[in-house]
Amino acid sequence: MKPAPIEFFAPPQIDELLSLLAEHGESARVLAGGQSLIPLMNLRMLRPEVVVSLNNCLDLSYCRATGSHLIIGALARQIEVEDFVAVRDICPLLASALPQIGSIAIRNRGTVCGSLAHADPLAELPAVAVALDAEMLVSSSRGQRVLTASEFFVSELASAMTPEELLQEVRIPRASEYAGAAFLEICNRQHGFAVAGVGAQIVVGADGVCGETRLAAMCGGPTPVRLVRTEKLLAGQRLNEALLKEASHVAQSEVEPGDTPHADSTYCREIVGVLVERATLQAAEASRRKRLAKYDER
Ligand SMILES: Cc1cc2nc3c(=O)[nH]c(=O)nc-3n(C[C@H](O)[C@H](O)[C@H](O)COP(=O)(O)OP(=O)(O)OC[C@H]3O[C@@H](n4cnc5c(N)ncnc54)[C@H](O)[C@@H]3O)c2cc1C
């Protein structure tokens, strides 16, 4: 299928792009990697009159590490961030989640910011952003504002951005030196969207006690869910079978999955419980291995 006719712009400068978004408002859509927008337009589920591509705004193609954050610009492709070696240390949860997005062909074009702006509750990156308290730099011709991930995701496929705004960059806080992470999900088919998933990033101290613990789930609810009560239960504790079982129960009570064509809500809730146990264990193990590797180096 082909999309309905559109007026197409691909300005090289961000100011020009923001002016076009201001001029066309609700009738315009930003085109980033096109991996979600183009299928929706082809299926006539979206019918923008104007498409404003950011693919010529090369100044937006960056992924860099600062002392406090990993900063990813609007045009950075998912594969570029995946290949940025420092991501494994600075942001292990993002490094664990990225390879699970579709296939390499999708990640070659799809952008990190495009996935966040699309706000699909069953996409990996919004769950990562919520777990890690990412900040979204949103720009328009009127100026800029910074939203936290929990402010940014409003509902299914809806963010707090207005039509004239652009997600210019995402800033993800740098993880502690010994943070370990795991992003686990269940899919009905290879390279398909997940039915449910859980991301965990945990720091285990030299004494074996869980320190900073971050958990988020994606499971058919309108937005990704930060598992706050499960985090509180685990922090300050040594992991054992009974504690993991309790974490699984608490996590299941924190999510409100809806029925989807791929899985009903009961099944999704149970998957979240199982994945919380597994992701917590794997993230804690990764943290322990990091600490041991550092001791070996000394
Ligand atoms: C076969 C297939 C499998 C896939 N599997 C997965 C998967 O397993 N997990 C997953 O998470 N995703 C999956 N995707 C989607 C993929 O990750 C997309 O790349 C992503 O959702 C959107 O990124 P994009 O850069 O392609 O954005 P686009 O498709 O260009 O845009 C998506 C939406 O966001 C808006 N937008 C884009 N960038 C910005 C911006 N900077 N500011 C404001 N608005 C913006 C657009 O206007 C549009 O509404 C899959 C896609 C396909 C086709």
The ligand as an ORCA input file, in Angstrom:
! r2SCAN-3c Opt
* xyz 0 1
  C       8.899     -5.039     11.497
  C       9.117     -4.052     12.616
  C       9.438     -4.538     13.879
  C       9.649     -3.647     14.921
  N       9.934     -4.162     16.152
  C      10.107     -3.314     17.188
  C      10.388     -3.811     18.500
  O      10.514     -5.011     18.731
  N      10.528     -2.889     19.492
  C      10.412     -1.537     19.285
  O      10.540     -0.768     20.217
  N      10.151     -1.057     18.066
  C      10.005     -1.895     17.018
  N       9.738     -1.385     15.773
  C       9.630      0.097     15.617
  C      11.015      0.721     15.487
  O      11.757      0.622     16.681
  C      10.927      2.216     15.136
  O      12.202      2.560     14.709
  C      10.543      3.193     16.235
  O       9.346      2.851     16.866
  C      10.316      4.584     15.673
  O      11.535      5.182     15.367
  P      11.730      5.889     13.983
  O      12.994      6.658     14.095
  O      11.618      4.903     12.884
  O      10.514      6.935     13.984
  P       9.441      7.265     12.870
  O       8.772      6.039     12.392
  O      10.024      8.159     11.848
  O       8.424      8.120     13.762
  C       7.578      7.510     14.716
  C       6.668      8.577     15.324
  O       7.409      9.445     16.193
  C       7.403     10.797     15.680
  N       8.780     11.265     15.816
  C       9.913     10.622     15.409
  N      10.999     11.280     15.824
  C      10.555     12.363     16.503
  C      11.211     13.428     17.205
  N      12.544     13.478     17.310
  N      10.435     14.375     17.786
  C       9.081     14.319     17.707
  N       8.407     13.328     17.073
  C       9.131     12.374     16.492
  C       6.918     10.698     14.249
  O       6.263     11.868     13.832
  C       5.989      9.502     14.318
  O       4.735      9.901     14.816
  C       9.535     -2.236     14.698
  C       9.232     -1.747     13.426
  C       9.021     -2.644     12.392
  C       8.680     -2.098     11.034
*
